[in-house]
């Protein structure tokens, strides 16, 4: 069974049979589907913003931490001028003020460095749809270059530790990043600042990849993540009825 896809008792992880040979459209071309997840370098990203709407609000901070073999090897962060005031309720969350962004570059000016940093690495974010949505909108405003890293290709699926926290820590009520980190013994001192959150999310993913319930190969991992996302969306919709 290639190892890593079963419980220690030898019982298969639920639903694992359909993952042993997969063809999944959300994979980046850089890595074959059977590549071990632990062999793939990943970029853990986080953004801070002026609000929660990707098409109406703007990114004001981007943090990227590159992980190789489960360890952080490179860290970069940018404060970004959104060309609009930051609402007080947003500042109350991340602590970034208009004064902090005076003289900072706009997104299009830092975009080349962000794109270069993300070349050749798998994108990852905690609650990935939020950060991915904002970065895609900023890219659209700035102008899309011909050559894009995996993080900015529309068909490439991001890894999301939140999806796995919902599954692997389902007995706990909260799956907030800080609470998940605490349960795993991971330090998160400056929550809601982009580089700190990115570092913590990357460490959470490294811890989850050691769990035998997580499919060990790239294609199987992403296929199962997609299934778990759909299952969570279905259950959340049912709760709302």
N, C-alpha and C positions, 0 to 999 in steps of 0.2 A: 504493500500500500504506500510505498515511498516514504513512510515515516511521517509523523507529525499530524496525520489526519485522523487519528483515532484517540479515544480515551486510553489511559494506561491499562485499563482492563482488557483492551483489545476490541471493545465494541466501537463500531464506526460512529463518527460524528453524525448527528441526524442530517440526512439529506446529502451526505458526502458522495454517494455513488455517482450522482449526475455531475460531479465536479472533477472526476478523475481524468476525463478527456474533454476539454472544453474549447469552444471557439467563441470568443467574446469580442464584440465590436468596440468596446470601450478601452482596449489596450493600446498603449503607445507602441510605435513600431520599433523602438529601441530594444525591447526585450521580448523574446519568445514567451508564449504562454506557460511553458514549463520551467521558466527561470525561477529558482528559489527566491522568495521574497527577501530573505536575508542577504542575498547577493546584489540587490538593487539599491543604489544610492537614492535617497529621497530628500526632497526639500520640504520642510515643514514651514508653512506660511501662516501669517496672521495679519489682519488689517484692523485698524481703528478708523471709524467713520463719523460723519456728521449726523447720521441717522440710520434707519434700518431699510430704507428703500434704495435698491441698487441703481434704479433709473433716475431717481430724484436727488439722492444724497451723494456725497463724495468721500473718497478715501483721504485720510489725513496722516496715516502712518502705515507703513508696510514693514514687517519683520520677516526675515527668511533665515532659517538655520538648516544647513546641509548636514545630513547624517550618512555616514558610511559604516557598515558593519555594526549598526546600532548605536554608534557614538557620534556626537556632534563634532564636525571638523571645520566648519566655516559659519560665520554669523554676520549678517548685514541688516541694517535698519535705515529707514528714511522717514523723516518728517516731511509732509507734503502740503503745500499751500492749496486749499480748496477753492479759493477765490470767492468765498462767502463766509459769513459768520458761523461759528460753531454754536448750535443751540445749547442752552444751559443744561438740559437733561442729558445731552451727550457728554458734555464736559464732566458731569457728575459721575459718569461711569468710568471714563478713561483718564480724566484729569488733565487733558490737553486743552489749552486755551488759545484764543486768537493771538495773544501775545507770543506764545510759544512758536507760532508759525510765521511770524513776521520775517520776511526775507528768505523764506524757504522756497525751494523750486516747486513748480507745478508738476503734475504727473508726467506730462509728455517729456519733461526735461530729465527725469530720472528713469523713464521707461527703458532706454537702451541698457542701462546697468542692471535693471531688474531682469530683463530678458536674457542678458548674458549670464547672470547668476543662476538662472533656471535651466540652462542648457544641460541636457544629458542626465537629468534627475527626475524621479517620479514625484509629482505634486501631491501634497498631503496637507490637510487642514482639519481642525476640530470644528465640526459642523460645516463641512466643506462647501455646501451650496451657498452659504452666506459670503464667504471670502471670494470664492470663484466668481459669483455673480457680480460683485463689486469690481473685481479686477478686469473682468471681461468688458464691463461698461466703460471703465477708464481707458482700456485699450481701444475700444471703438471710438471714443472721443478723440484720442490722441492720433489715431490712424494706425491701421494694421500692417505691419511689414510682411514681406513674403515668407521669410523663414521664422517659424515660431517654435519655441521650446514646448515640451509636452503640456505644461501647465496652461498654455494659452491656445491649445488646439481644441476646438469645440467638441470633438467626438471622444476625447481622452477623459476617462473617468479618474477623479482624484481619490486617493485613499483617505478614509475618514475614521479616525479613532473613536469618534462619538458613536458611530454605528456599532462598533465592536464593544464599546462600554455598555451599551444597552443590552447586548447579548451576554457578555461575559460577567457583567455585574448586575444582572437583572434583579437580583434579590434586594438591591439598594434602591431607594426612592430617587435620590439625586444622581444625575450623571453630569453635573456641572464639572468643568475641567478641574477646578480646584479640589472638589470632593473626590474625583477619580484619582487625581495625583496623590492626595492624602492616603487613600486606601492602598496605593501602590508604593508608598514611601518616596514619592518624587517631590522635590522642593519647587514651590511656585511662590516667590516672594512678591513680585510686582504684577499681580493679575490685572488684566485689561490693558497691558502695554504690549505692543505687537511682538517684539523680539522675545520677551519673557514667555508670553503665551505660546509662541511658535516653538521655543525650546521645550517647554513642558509637553506640548502635544506630540512632538517627535519622540520624546522619551516614553510617553505613554504607548505610542505605537510600537516602539522597540520592545517594551515589556509584553504587550499583547502578542507579538510575533513569536514569543517563546511559549505561548499557551498551546497545548496540543489540540485544542478544539479549533484552532485557526488553520485553515488550509495553507499548506506550505508554499505553493507555487503561485506565480503572478496571476495566471488566468483563473485558477480556482478561487483564489482570494477575492478577486474582483467580482466574479460571478456570485459568490456567496454574499459579498457585501451588498450587491444589488438585490439579492433575494431578501436579505434582512431589512434593507431600506423599504422595500415594497410591503413587507410584513408589518413593519412599524407604521407606515402610512395608512395601511388598511385598519389596523387596530386603533389608531388615533381618530380616524374618521368614524369608526364605530362608537367610540367613547363620546363623540360630539352629538350623536343622534339622541 
